């Protein structure tokens, strides 16, 4: 087992949700210091992190806070009761 550091500036780690296709990054959920719930990626040593999805629109919060990834795309829902499914291509930044 090994510890993967999460910079405190990203917020509080909620759950690890998936791995990149090459196994070199993790995707996880955090609660940011301002209360936003975000999707973040990190290298395994914690040296490279990025917020991929920032849920900062209070009218469009993630209804189901979980997401799924196949290592190439992230899928998540957005909205209160009915929601579209959103996806983000992880290979194009």
C-alpha positions in Angstrom: 0.0 0.0 0.0 1.2 3.5 -0.7 0.0 7.0 0.3 -0.8 9.4 -2.5 -0.5 13.0 -1.3 -3.4 15.4 -2.1 -2.4 19.1 -1.8 -4.5 20.8 0.8 -5.2 23.7 -1.7 -7.4 21.3 -3.7 -9.6 20.6 -0.7 -10.7 17.5 1.3 -10.4 14.2 -0.5 -13.9 12.5 -0.7 -13.3 9.4 -2.8 -10.9 8.0 -5.4 -13.0 7.2 -8.5 -10.7 5.9 -11.2 -7.4 5.6 -12.9 -6.0 7.0 -16.2 -5.7 4.6 -19.1 -1.9 4.4 -18.6 -2.2 3.9 -14.8 -0.1 7.0 -14.1 -2.9 9.3 -12.7 -5.8 9.1 -10.3 -9.2 10.8 -10.6 -11.0 11.7 -7.4 -13.6 14.0 -5.9 -12.7 16.7 -3.4 -14.6 19.3 -1.4 -12.8 22.5 -2.2 -12.0 25.0 0.6 -14.9 27.2 -0.6 -17.4 24.2 -0.5 -17.4 23.4 -4.2 -17.3 19.7 -5.1 -14.8 19.2 -7.8 -13.2 16.4 -9.9 -9.5 16.4 -9.8 -6.6 14.4 -11.3 -3.2 13.8 -9.7 0.0 12.0 -10.6 0.7 9.1 -8.3 3.4 11.1 -6.4 1.1 14.2 -6.1 3.5 16.4 -7.9 1.1 17.2 -10.8 -2.5 18.0 -10.0 -5.3 19.7 -11.9 -9.0 20.5 -11.2 -10.8 19.0 -14.2 -14.4 19.9 -13.3 -15.3 22.7 -11.0 -18.9 22.6 -9.8 -19.1 26.3 -8.9 -22.6 27.1 -10.4 -25.0 26.8 -7.4 -27.9 26.3 -9.9 -26.2 23.3 -11.5 -24.7 21.2 -8.7 -23.9 17.5 -9.3 -27.1 15.7 -8.4 -25.3 12.4 -8.0 -21.8 13.3 -6.8 -20.2 10.2 -8.3 -18.6 10.0 -11.7 -17.2 7.2 -13.8 -14.1 7.0 -16.1 -12.7 4.5 -18.5 -9.4 6.4 -18.3 -10.1 8.3 -21.4 -13.4 10.1 -20.6 -15.2 11.2 -17.4 -18.9 10.8 -17.2 -21.1 12.6 -14.7 -24.5 14.0 -14.1 -25.4 17.6 -13.4 -28.6 19.0 -12.0 -31.0 18.6 -9.2 -33.6 16.0 -10.2 -33.3 15.6 -14.0 -29.9 15.9 -15.6 -28.0 15.5 -18.8 -25.0 13.3 -18.8 -21.8 15.3 -19.3 -18.6 13.9 -20.5 -15.1 15.2 -20.7 -12.4 13.8 -23.0 -9.3 13.3 -20.9 -7.0 12.9 -23.9 -7.5 16.5 -25.1 -6.7 19.3 -22.8 
